[in-house]
């Protein structure tokens, strides 16, 4: 079952990233039922399984690791999506105070191969208030989401040792999440 899969993944992931702490799959998994109240499509179930593994589970403000299983549309992601204004400001301050560290993480060869770009969704056109326009990492400060993404084909999940292969990807993701989580604290 997907719940057993997530519980199995939590063990090595919490060893890699101790900030995850002790959580269960039920705290991380998203429900499969769709809200059909205002939709023309009355299909009661989603066509995917997903989980966000982080300290606090799916409802956390922390950076974490997302797994999305769907035929022909599976992917993993990491980071923080739609942080609240306080968290967003903390992340921007950390980028402003430690531009070399975040740049070193994002420019890492393996990181660039696996996660070539951060999400540009809802990116600001101008720098956020309070930051100089000539700051060398101003483009990072314009982000509203700090998320990486990697599509995975169906075969990825059909081959042996899927947990081990996911962990290889998440090991590369970890320094980015660690930077974000230190900013949030």
MARKE-105872 format. One line per 8 residues: their letters; for each residue x, y, z of N, C-alpha, C, CB. Coordinates in Angstrom, 1 decimal. Glycine has a CB too. Example, Ala and Ser with C-alpha at 12.3 -4.5 7.8 and 13.67 -1.06 7.14 Angstrom:
2
as> 13.2:-5.7:7.8:12.3:-4.5:7.8:13.2:-3.3:7.8:11.3:-4.5:9.0  12.8:-2.2:7.1:13.7:-1.1:7.1:12.9:0.0:7.9:14.1:-0.6:5.7
This chain:
185
xxxxxxxx> 0.8:-1.2:0.0:0.0:0.0:0.0:0.9:1.2:0.0:-1.0:0.0:1.2  0.3:2.4:-0.4:1.1:3.6:-0.4:1.5:4.0:1.0:0.2:4.7:-1.1  0.6:3.8:2.0:0.9:4.1:3.3:2.2:3.3:3.8:-0.3:3.8:4.3  2.2:2.1:3.5:3.4:1.3:3.9:4.7:1.8:3.2:3.2:-0.2:3.6  4.5:2.2:1.9:5.6:2.7:1.1:6.1:4.0:1.8:5.2:3.0:-0.3  5.2:4.9:2.2:5.6:6.1:2.8:6.3:5.9:4.2:4.4:7.1:3.0  5.7:5.0:5.0:6.3:4.6:6.3:7.8:4.1:6.1:5.5:3.6:7.0  7.9:3.3:5.0:9.3:2.7:4.7:10.2:3.8:4.3:9.2:1.7:3.6
xxxxxxxx> 9.8:4.8:3.5:10.6:5.9:3.1:11.0:6.8:4.2:9.9:6.7:2.0  10.1:7.0:5.2:10.3:7.9:6.3:11.6:7.5:7.1:9.1:7.9:7.3  11.8:6.2:7.2:13.0:5.7:8.0:14.3:6.3:7.5:13.0:4.2:8.1  14.7:6.0:6.2:16.0:6.5:5.8:16.0:8.0:5.6:16.4:5.8:4.5  14.8:8.6:5.3:14.8:10.0:5.1:15.0:10.8:6.4:13.4:10.4:4.5  14.4:10.2:7.5:14.7:10.9:8.8:16.1:10.7:9.3:13.7:10.4:9.8  16.8:9.7:8.8:18.2:9.5:9.1:19.0:10.5:8.3:18.7:8.1:8.8  18.7:10.7:7.1:19.3:11.7:6.3:19.1:13.1:6.8:18.9:11.6:4.8
xxxxxxxx> 17.8:13.4:7.1:17.4:14.8:7.5:16.8:14.6:8.9:16.4:15.4:6.5  17.6:14.8:10.0:17.1:14.6:11.4:16.0:15.6:11.7:18.2:14.8:12.3  15.9:16.7:11.0:14.8:17.7:11.3:13.4:17.1:11.1:15.0:18.9:10.4  13.3:16.0:10.4:12.0:15.3:10.1:11.4:14.8:11.4:12.1:14.2:9.1  12.3:14.3:12.3:11.8:13.8:13.6:11.0:12.5:13.4:10.9:14.8:14.3  10.1:12.2:14.3:9.3:11.0:14.3:7.9:11.4:13.8:9.2:10.3:15.7  7.6:10.9:12.6:6.3:11.2:12.0:5.8:9.8:11.4:6.3:12.3:10.9  4.5:9.8:11.1:4.0:8.6:10.4:3.5:8.9:9.0:2.8:8.0:11.3
xxxxxxxx> 3.2:7.9:8.3:2.7:8.1:6.9:1.4:8.9:6.9:2.6:6.8:6.2  0.5:8.6:7.9:-0.8:9.2:7.9:-0.7:10.7:8.2:-1.6:8.6:9.0  0.4:11.2:8.8:0.6:12.6:9.0:1.1:13.3:7.7:1.6:12.9:10.1  1.7:12.5:6.8:2.3:13.0:5.6:1.5:12.9:4.3:3.6:12.3:5.4  0.6:11.9:4.3:-0.2:11.6:3.1:-1.4:12.6:2.9:-0.7:10.2:3.1  -1.6:12.9:1.6:-2.8:13.7:1.3:-3.9:12.8:1.0:-2.5:14.7:0.1  -5.1:13.3:1.3:-6.3:12.4:1.1:-6.5:12.2:-0.4:-7.6:13.1:1.7  -7.2:11.1:-0.7:-7.4:10.8:-2.1:-8.8:11.2:-2.6:-7.3:9.3:-2.4
xxxxxxxx> -9.6:11.7:-1.6:-10.9:12.2:-2.0:-10.9:13.6:-2.5:-11.9:12.1:-0.7  -11.6:13.8:-3.6:-11.7:15.2:-4.2:-12.8:16.0:-3.6:-11.8:15.1:-5.7  -12.6:17.3:-3.5:-13.7:18.2:-3.1:-14.5:18.4:-4.4:-13.2:19.5:-2.5  -15.7:17.9:-4.5:-16.5:17.9:-5.8:-17.6:18.9:-5.7:-17.0:16.6:-6.1  -17.7:19.7:-4.6:-18.9:20.6:-4.3:-19.1:21.6:-5.5:-18.7:21.3:-3.0  -18.0:22.1:-6.0:-18.1:23.2:-6.9:-17.5:22.8:-8.3:-17.5:24.5:-6.4  -17.4:21.5:-8.5:-16.7:21.1:-9.7:-17.7:20.4:-10.7:-15.6:20.1:-9.4  -17.6:20.6:-12.0:-18.4:19.9:-12.9:-18.0:18.4:-13.0:-18.3:20.5:-14.3
xxxxxxxx> -16.8:18.1:-12.7:-16.3:16.8:-12.7:-16.6:16.2:-11.3:-14.8:16.7:-13.0  -17.5:15.3:-11.2:-17.9:14.7:-9.9:-17.2:13.4:-9.6:-19.4:14.4:-10.0  -16.1:13.1:-10.3:-15.3:12.0:-9.9:-14.8:12.1:-8.5:-14.0:11.9:-10.9  -15.1:11.1:-7.6:-14.9:11.3:-6.2:-13.4:11.1:-5.7:-15.7:10.3:-5.5  -12.6:10.5:-6.6:-11.2:10.2:-6.2:-10.2:10.9:-7.0:-11.0:8.8:-6.1  -9.1:11.3:-6.4:-8.0:11.8:-7.2:-7.3:10.6:-7.9:-6.9:12.5:-6.3  -6.6:10.9:-9.0:-5.9:9.9:-9.7:-4.5:9.7:-9.3:-6.0:10.2:-11.3  -4.1:10.2:-8.2:-2.7:10.1:-7.7:-2.7:9.9:-6.2:-1.9:11.3:-8.1
xxxxxxxx> -1.5:9.4:-5.7:-1.2:9.4:-4.3:-0.1:10.3:-4.1:-0.8:7.9:-3.9  -0.1:11.0:-3.0:1.0:11.9:-2.7:1.2:12.1:-1.2:0.7:13.3:-3.3  2.4:12.4:-0.9:2.8:12.6:0.5:3.9:13.7:0.6:3.3:11.3:1.2  3.9:14.5:1.7:4.9:15.5:2.0:5.6:15.1:3.3:4.3:16.9:2.0  6.8:14.7:3.2:7.5:14.2:4.4:8.4:15.3:4.9:8.4:12.9:4.0  8.0:15.8:6.1:8.7:16.8:6.8:8.3:16.8:8.3:8.5:18.2:6.1  9.1:17.6:9.1:8.7:17.7:10.5:7.3:18.4:10.5:9.7:18.6:11.3  6.3:17.7:11.1:5.0:18.2:11.1:4.1:17.6:10.0:5.0:19.7:11.0
xxxxxxxx> 4.7:16.8:9.1:3.9:16.2:8.1:3.4:17.2:7.0:2.7:15.5:8.7  2.3:16.9:6.4:1.8:17.6:5.3:1.3:19.1:5.6:0.6:16.9:4.6  1.1:19.4:6.9:0.6:20.7:7.3:1.7:21.6:7.8:-0.5:20.5:8.3  2.9:21.2:7.6:4.0:22.0:8.2:4.4:23.2:7.5:5.2:21.1:8.3  5.2:24.1:8.2:5.8:25.3:7.5:7.2:25.0:7.1:5.7:26.5:8.5  7.7:23.8:7.4:9.1:23.5:7.1:9.3:23.0:5.7:9.6:22.4:8.1  10.5:23.0:5.3:10.9:22.4:4.0:10.8:20.9:4.1:12.3:22.8:3.5  10.5:20.2:3.0:10.4:18.7:3.1:10.5:18.1:1.7:9.1:18.3:3.7
xxxxxxxx> 10.1:16.9:1.7:10.3:16.0:0.5:8.9:15.5:0.0:11.2:14.8:0.8  8.5:15.8:-1.2:7.2:15.5:-1.7:7.3:14.3:-2.7:6.6:16.7:-2.4  6.4:13.3:-2.6:6.4:12.2:-3.6:5.0:12.2:-4.2:6.7:10.8:-2.9  4.9:12.2:-5.5:3.6:12.2:-6.2:3.6:11.0:-7.2:3.4:13.6:-7.0  2.7:10.0:-6.9:2.6:8.9:-7.8:1.4:8.9:-8.6:2.6:7.6:-6.9  1.5:8.9:-9.9:0.4:9.0:-10.9:0.9:8.4:-12.2:-0.1:10.5:-11.0  0.1:7.5:-12.8:0.6:7.0:-14.1:1.0:8.1:-15.1:-0.5:6.1:-14.7  2.2:8.0:-15.6:2.8:8.9:-16.6:3.0:10.3:-16.1:1.9:8.9:-17.8
xxxxxxxx> 2.7:10.6:-14.8:2.9:12.0:-14.3:3.5:12.0:-12.9:1.6:12.7:-14.3  4.3:10.9:-12.6:4.9:10.9:-11.2:6.1:11.9:-11.2:5.4:9.5:-10.9  6.3:12.4:-10.0:7.4:13.3:-9.7:7.8:13.3:-8.2:7.2:14.7:-10.3  8.9:13.9:-8.0:9.3:14.2:-6.6:9.6:15.7:-6.6:10.5:13.4:-6.1  9.5:16.3:-5.4:9.8:17.7:-5.3:10.3:17.9:-3.9:8.5:18.6:-5.5  10.9:19.1:-3.7:11.4:19.4:-2.3:11.4:20.9:-2.1:12.8:18.8:-2.2  11.5:21.2:-0.9:11.5:22.6:-0.5:10.3:23.1:0.2:11.7:23.5:-1.7  9.9:24.3:0.0:8.7:24.9:0.7:7.9:25.6:-0.4:9.2:26.0:1.8
xxxxxxxx> 6.6:25.1:-0.4:5.6:25.7:-1.4:4.7:26.6:-0.6:4.8:24.6:-2.1  4.5:27.8:-1.1:3.5:28.8:-0.6:3.8:29.1:0.9:2.1:28.3:-0.8  5.0:29.5:1.3:5.2:29.8:2.7:4.4:31.0:3.1:6.7:30.0:3.0  4.0:31.0:4.4:3.3:32.2:4.9:4.3:33.4:4.9:2.7:31.9:6.3  3.7:34.6:5.0:4.6:35.8:4.9:5.8:35.8:5.8:3.8:37.0:5.1  5.6:35.4:7.1:6.7:35.4:8.0:7.8:34.4:7.6:6.2:35.0:9.4  7.4:33.2:7.2:8.4:32.2:6.7:9.1:32.7:5.4:7.8:30.9:6.5  8.3:33.3:4.5:8.9:33.8:3.3:9.9:34.9:3.6:7.8:34.4:2.4
xxxxxxxx> 9.6:35.8:4.5:10.6:36.8:4.8:11.8:36.3:5.5:9.9:37.8:5.8  11.7:35.2:6.3:12.8:34.6:6.9:13.7:34.0:5.9:12.4:33.5:7.9  13.1:33.3:4.9:13.9:32.7:3.8:14.7:33.8:3.0:13.0:31.9:2.9  14.0:34.8:2.7:14.6:35.9:1.9:15.7:36.6:2.7:13.6:37.0:1.5  15.5:36.8:4.0:16.6:37.3:4.8:17.8:36.4:4.9:16.1:37.5:6.3  17.6:35.1:4.9:18.7:34.1:5.0:19.4:34.1:3.6:18.2:32.7:5.2  18.7:34.2:2.5:19.4:34.3:1.2:20.2:35.6:1.1:18.3:34.3:0.1  19.6:36.7:1.7:20.3:38.0:1.6:21.6:38.0:2.5:19.4:39.1:2.1
xxxxxxxx> 21.5:37.3:3.6:22.7:37.2:4.6:23.7:36.2:4.2:22.2:36.9:6.0  23.3:35.2:3.4:24.2:34.1:3.1:24.1:33.7:1.6:23.8:32.8:3.9  24.3:34.7:0.7:24.2:34.5:-0.7:25.2:33.5:-1.3:24.3:35.8:-1.5  26.4:33.4:-0.7:27.4:32.4:-1.2:26.9:31.0:-0.9:28.7:32.7:-0.6  26.3:30.8:0.2:25.9:29.4:0.6:24.8:28.9:-0.3:25.5:29.4:2.1  23.8:29.8:-0.5:22.6:29.3:-1.3:23.1:29.1:-2.8:21.5:30.3:-1.3  24.0:30.0:-3.2:24.5:29.8:-4.6:25.3:28.6:-4.8:25.3:31.1:-5.0  26.1:28.2:-3.8:26.9:27.0:-3.8:26.0:25.8:-3.9:27.8:26.9:-2.5
xxxxxxxx> 24.9:25.8:-3.1:24.0:24.7:-3.1:23.3:24.6:-4.5:22.9:24.9:-2.0  22.8:25.7:-5.0:22.1:25.7:-6.3:23.0:25.4:-7.5:21.4:27.0:-6.5  24.3:25.7:-7.4:25.2:25.5:-8.5:25.9:24.2:-8.4:26.2:26.6:-8.5  25.7:23.4:-7.4:26.3:22.1:-7.3:26.0:21.3:-8.5:25.8:21.3:-6.0  27.0:20.6:-9.1:26.8:20.0:-10.4:25.7:18.9:-10.3:28.1:19.3:-10.8  25.7:18.1:-9.3:24.7:17.0:-9.2:23.3:17.6:-9.0:25.0:16.0:-8.1  23.2:18.7:-8.2:21.9:19.3:-7.9:21.4:19.9:-9.3:22.1:20.5:-6.9  22.2:20.5:-10.0:21.8:21.1:-11.3:21.3:20.0:-12.3:22.9:21.9:-12.0
xxxxxxxx> 22.0:18.9:-12.3:21.6:17.8:-13.2:20.2:17.3:-12.8:22.6:16.7:-13.1  20.0:17.1:-11.5:18.7:16.5:-11.1:17.6:17.5:-10.9:18.9:15.8:-9.8  17.9:18.7:-10.5:16.9:19.7:-10.2:17.3:21.0:-10.9:16.7:19.9:-8.7  17.1:21.1:-12.2:17.7:22.2:-13.0:17.2:23.6:-12.7:17.5:22.0:-14.4  16.0:23.7:-12.1:15.5:25.1:-11.8:14.6:25.1:-10.6:14.8:25.6:-13.1  14.5:26.2:-10.0:13.5:26.4:-8.9:12.2:26.8:-9.6:13.9:27.5:-7.9  11.1:26.6:-8.9:9.8:27.0:-9.5:9.7:28.5:-9.7:8.6:26.5:-8.5  9.2:28.9:-10.8:9.0:30.3:-11.1:7.6:30.8:-10.9:9.5:30.6:-12.5
xxxxxxxx> 6.8:29.9:-10.4:5.4:30.1:-10.2:5.2:31.4:-9.3:4.7:28.9:-9.5  4.4:32.3:-9.7:4.1:33.5:-9.0:5.3:34.4:-8.6:3.3:33.2:-7.7  6.4:34.3:-9.4:7.6:35.0:-9.1:7.3:36.5:-9.3:8.7:34.6:-10.0  7.9:37.3:-8.4:7.7:38.8:-8.4:8.4:39.3:-9.6:8.2:39.4:-7.1  7.9:40.4:-10.2:8.6:41.1:-11.3:9.7:42.0:-10.7:7.6:41.9:-12.1  9.5:42.6:-9.6:10.5:43.5:-8.9:11.0:42.9:-7.6:9.9:44.9:-8.7  12.1:43.3:-7.2:12.6:42.8:-5.9:11.6:43.1:-4.8:14.0:43.4:-5.6  11.6:42.3:-3.8:10.7:42.5:-2.6:11.1:43.8:-1.9:10.6:41.3:-1.7
xxxxxxxx> 10.2:44.5:-1.3:10.5:45.7:-0.5:11.6:45.4:0.5:9.3:46.3:0.1  12.5:46.3:0.7:13.5:46.2:1.7:14.8:45.6:1.2:13.0:45.4:2.8  14.9:45.2:0.0:16.1:44.6:-0.6:16.6:45.4:-1.7:15.8:43.1:-1.0  17.9:45.6:-1.8:18.5:46.4:-2.9:18.3:45.7:-4.3:19.9:46.7:-2.7  18.0:46.5:-5.3:17.8:46.0:-6.7:19.1:45.4:-7.3:17.3:47.1:-7.6  20.2:45.9:-6.7:21.5:45.4:-7.3:22.1:44.2:-6.5:22.5:46.6:-7.3  21.4:43.6:-5.6:21.8:42.5:-4.9:22.1:41.3:-5.9:20.8:42.0:-3.8  23.2:40.6:-5.8:23.6:39.6:-6.8:22.6:38.5:-6.9:25.0:39.1:-6.5
xxxxxxxx> 21.9:38.2:-5.8:20.9:37.0:-5.9:19.5:37.6:-5.8:21.1:36.1:-4.7  19.3:38.7:-6.4:17.9:39.4:-6.4:16.9:38.5:-7.0:18.0:40.7:-7.1  17.3:37.7:-8.1:16.3:36.8:-8.7:15.8:35.8:-7.7:16.9:36.1:-9.9  16.6:35.3:-6.8:16.1:34.3:-5.8:15.1:35.0:-4.9:17.3:33.7:-5.1  15.4:36.2:-4.5:14.5:36.9:-3.6:13.1:37.2:-4.2:15.2:38.3:-3.2  13.0:37.2:-5.5:11.7:37.4:-6.1:10.8:36.2:-6.0:11.9:37.7:-7.6  11.4:35.0:-5.7:10.5:33.8:-5.6:9.5:33.9:-4.4:11.4:32.6:-5.4  8.4:33.3:-4.7:7.4:33.1:-3.6:7.3:31.7:-3.1:6.0:33.6:-4.1
xxxxxxxx> 7.9:30.8:-3.9:8.0:29.4:-3.6:9.4:29.0:-3.8:7.0:28.5:-4.5  9.9:28.1:-2.9:11.3:27.6:-3.0:11.2:26.1:-3.2:12.1:28.0:-1.8  10.9:25.7:-4.4:10.6:24.3:-4.7:11.4:23.8:-5.9:9.1:24.1:-5.0  12.0:22.6:-5.8:12.6:21.9:-6.9:11.7:20.8:-7.3:14.0:21.4:-6.5  11.9:20.3:-8.5:10.9:19.3:-9.1:11.7:18.4:-10.0:9.8:20.0:-9.8  11.4:17.1:-10.0:12.0:16.1:-10.9:10.9:15.1:-11.3:13.2:15.4:-10.3  10.6:15.1:-12.6:9.7:14.1:-13.1:10.3:12.7:-13.1:9.2:14.5:-14.6  9.5:11.7:-12.8:10.0:10.3:-12.8:9.0:9.5:-13.7:10.0:9.8:-11.4
xxxxxxxx> 9.6:8.6:-14.5:8.8:7.8:-15.3:8.2:6.6:-14.6:9.6:7.3:-16.6  7.2:5.9:-15.1:6.6:4.8:-14.5:7.6:3.7:-14.1:5.5:4.2:-15.4  8.6:3.5:-14.9:9.6:2.4:-14.7:10.4:2.7:-13.4:10.5:2.3:-15.8  10.5:3.9:-13.0:11.3:4.3:-11.8:10.7:3.5:-10.6:11.3:5.8:-11.6  9.4:3.5:-10.5:8.7:2.9:-9.4:8.5:1.4:-9.6:7.4:3.6:-9.2  8.7:0.9:-10.8:8.5:-0.6:-11.0:9.8:-1.4:-10.8:8.0:-0.8:-12.4  10.9:-0.7:-10.8:12.2:-1.5:-10.6:12.5:-1.7:-9.1:13.4:-0.7:-11.2  13.4:-2.6:-8.9:13.7:-2.9:-7.5:14.4:-1.7:-6.8:14.7:-4.2:-7.4
xxxxxxxx> 14.4:-1.7:-5.5:15.1:-0.7:-4.6:14.6:0.7:-5.0:16.5:-0.8:-4.8  13.3:0.9:-5.1:12.8:2.2:-5.3:13.2:3.2:-4.2:11.3:2.2:-5.6  13.1:2.7:-3.0:13.5:3.5:-1.8:14.9:4.0:-1.9:13.2:2.8:-0.5  15.8:3.1:-2.2:17.2:3.5:-2.4:17.4:4.5:-3.5:18.1:2.3:-2.7  16.7:4.4:-4.6:16.9:5.3:-5.7:16.3:6.7:-5.3:16.3:4.8:-7.0  15.2:6.7:-4.6:14.6:7.9:-4.1:15.5:8.6:-3.2:13.2:7.7:-3.4  16.1:7.8:-2.3:17.1:8.4:-1.3:18.3:9.0:-2.0:17.6:7.3:-0.4  18.7:8.5:-3.1:19.8:9.1:-3.9:19.4:10.5:-4.4:20.3:8.2:-5.1
xxxxxxxx> 18.2:10.6:-4.8:17.7:11.9:-5.3:17.5:12.9:-4.1:16.4:11.8:-6.0  17.0:12.4:-3.0:16.7:13.2:-1.8:18.0:13.6:-1.1:15.8:12.5:-0.8  19.1:12.8:-1.2:20.4:13.2:-0.7:20.9:14.5:-1.4:21.4:12.1:-0.8  20.6:14.6:-2.7:21.0:15.8:-3.4:20.2:17.0:-3.0:21.0:15.5:-4.9  18.9:16.7:-2.7:17.9:17.7:-2.3:18.2:18.3:-0.9:16.5:17.2:-2.4  18.8:17.4:0.0:18.9:17.7:1.4:19.6:19.1:1.7:19.7:16.7:2.0  20.7:19.5:1.1:21.4:20.7:1.5:20.4:21.9:1.2:22.6:20.9:0.7  19.6:21.9:0.2:18.7:23.0:-0.1:17.6:23.0:1.0:18.0:22.7:-1.5
xxxxxxxx> 17.0:21.9:1.3:16.0:21.8:2.4:16.6:22.3:3.7:15.4:20.5:2.5  17.9:21.9:4.0:18.5:22.2:5.2:18.7:23.8:5.3:19.9:21.5:5.4  19.1:24.4:4.2:19.2:25.8:4.2:17.9:26.5:4.5:19.8:26.3:2.8  16.8:26.0:3.9:15.5:26.6:4.1:15.0:26.4:5.5:14.5:26.0:3.1  15.3:25.2:6.1:14.8:24.9:7.4:15.6:25.8:8.5:14.9:23.5:7.7  16.9:26.0:8.2:17.6:26.9:9.1:17.1:28.3:9.1:19.1:26.8:8.8  16.7:28.7:7.9:16.1:30.0:7.7:14.8:30.2:8.5:15.9:30.4:6.2  14.0:29.1:8.5:12.7:29.1:9.1:12.8:29.2:10.6:11.8:27.9:8.7
x> 13.8:28.5:11.2:14.0:28.5:12.6:14.5:29.8:13.1:15.0:27.4:13.0
